[in-house]
Amino acid sequence: MNDYRDTLDEYVGTAPRTAIDIDDLVHRGRRAERGRRIAAASGGLVLSAVAALSAVSLLGAVAPGPGLPVAASAAVSTPSTRAETPDERAQRLLEVLQAAIAREAPGVTGLETLRRQMHVCSPGATPPARLVPYDAATFDAACPADSALHRLRLENFDWLGQLTVGGVTTAVRIHVGAVPAEDPSGEPELMPELGRKLPGGGAGVPGAPAVAVMAGDLVVQVVKPDGTLFFVGHPEKRTLPWTELWQAVGVDPALHL
């Protein structure tokens, strides 16, 4: 049995019940994203205006300064194309998750308890892998080089924490990763049950036209057209509160690999 499938099967299980207005969730996520962009742009304009007015009021008319050398101007205006490292990606995703949860659940506490995890493999054991706190020094050797969890470790991220919303406290496991469409070891699919249970049969495969959302008592799972997989559940498979909150977090446009 594939290590990666074994690890995620417990959270997929029986197809959960769903009664979700996906369009509404997507629109809410897009509105939130637009709001953040407008706020950021507006903030930059306001700061620029304040700086300019301050300079004029303190110094009078501002004399034009020396122009930047051509090479320097090009360096300033050219955006960086350096690829994101896995650690940078993990940090970005955590910040997006924390911001989305705070937006959807004002007053939430415990966001600082979300700690990155990694899989440590125990071949032949049941389960074959367990989550432990992330350790950069042992990360690459935590699973055998020929295992699926080793090959996929750079595009799958997990966090454990304890959150409180409205007086209710629960432990959560949050996963953001790539939908595994093909098994590197040669099996046709890592998660065939995902294709069977998502609306339309194959909506979870990268390139599908819509966001697929599943929600039940134990897990909320979102699969996006770009192949980003989000799911959240209780580490001990207990009932998961705040289902609507997690759906809104999962469809946030900023949450992507």
Secondary structure as GFF3:
##gff-version 3
##sequence-region A 1 257
A	DSSP	alpha_helix	3	12	.	.	.	ID=ss1
A	DSSP	alpha_helix	22	59	.	.	.	ID=ss2
A	DSSP	alpha_helix	70	77	.	.	.	ID=ss3
A	DSSP	alpha_helix	86	104	.	.	.	ID=ss4
A	DSSP	three_ten_helix	111	113	.	.	.	ID=ss5
A	DSSP	beta_strand	115	121	.	.	.	ID=ss6
A	DSSP	beta_strand	129	133	.	.	.	ID=ss7
A	DSSP	alpha_helix	148	151	.	.	.	ID=ss8
A	DSSP	three_ten_helix	153	155	.	.	.	ID=ss9
A	DSSP	beta_strand	156	165	.	.	.	ID=ss10
A	DSSP	beta_strand	168	178	.	.	.	ID=ss11
A	DSSP	alpha_helix	192	197	.	.	.	ID=ss12
A	DSSP	beta_strand	212	215	.	.	.	ID=ss13
A	DSSP	beta_strand	219	223	.	.	.	ID=ss14
A	DSSP	beta_strand	228	233	.	.	.	ID=ss15
A	DSSP	alpha_helix	243	250	.	.	.	ID=ss16
###
